[in-house]
Amino acid sequence: MAKLKAVKADIGERMIELKVYFWTNNIAKGKGRVLPKHAWSSGMVRIEPNDAHGIVGRKPKPFHTLLDLGTTIQNVLIQNGIILHPGRRMEKFVQDR
């Protein structure tokens, strides 16, 4: 893996942000109406653009069940070249090869 050089990032650009959208259409009767706090168990995952991390906004990826959500998030991260490092709580499950 090539050594990357750290870059300066403003406060709003220090995180990598994903947005999860749940569909709410066709739950309430009537066009343009919703039932408050009701949604389908499917929707879209989108990564937010971030100049400091070199992330450009791409087309959102759909998920069809909550069981698909983790896989969809993983695919969005991979598609954008994001590398996750294990946190302290995760280290007990991860071993260097």
N, C-alpha and C positions, 0 to 999 in steps of 0.2 A: 504494500500500500504506500502510495506517495505521501511524503510529509507535507501537510498543509500549513500555511502561514496564517496566524490569527489576524483578524481584521477588527477595526473599531466599529462598534455598533451602538447606536442611540438606544435609549431606554425602550422605546416601542418596537425595536427590531431585535431584541435579545432572545426572543422565544420563537419557536416554530409553532405555528397555529394551524390546527385543523378545525373545520366546522362540520358538524353533523346536523343534517336537516331531516326531519321526519315529515312525511306526507300527511296532509290533513284534508285533502279533497274528498268529496263524496261521503263524508261521515254525517254532516248535517244536511237536512233537506233544504233546498233552495239554492239558487246560483249565488256564489260569492259569500256563502255563510259558513261558519265553522262552529263546532262545539268547543267551548273553551276547555283547554287542558286535555283534549282528546286528539290522538294521532294514530296513524297506522304504524306497524312495526317494521316499516321499510322506508327508504329515503335515499339520501345522497351524502357522500363524504367529499369535502373539498379542502385542499390546502391553500392557505392564504399566501399571496405574494409577499416576499421579504427580500429586499435588496441586499442586506448585510449577509444573508445566508445564500444568496444567489438563487432564490426560488421564484419562479414565475408562476402566475396562476394558470392552472391547467383545467381541463374539462373535469367536472365532478364525476365521481364513480358511484354507481348505484349499489345499494345493498337491499336484499329482499326479505331477510329475517334478522332478528337480533343476533342469531348465531353467525350470520354472515358479516356482522359489523367489524369484528376483530380482524378478519381476513381482508376486508375492504380497506381498513386503516393501514394494515401491513402493506398492501399493494400500492396504496397512495404514497407511503413513505419510500418504498423501494423505487417506484417510478421516478421520484424526485431525488434519488441518491442520498437519502437521509440515513445516517448511521447512528443507531442508539447505543449508548453506553449503560451498562447495568448500574443501578443505584445501590445504596448500601443494603437495602432489604432484598434485592435481587441477587446480590453477589454469592449467597450461599447456594444458589441454583446453577451458577455459571462457572466454568473452569476454562482457563486458557489451554489451548491445544499444544 
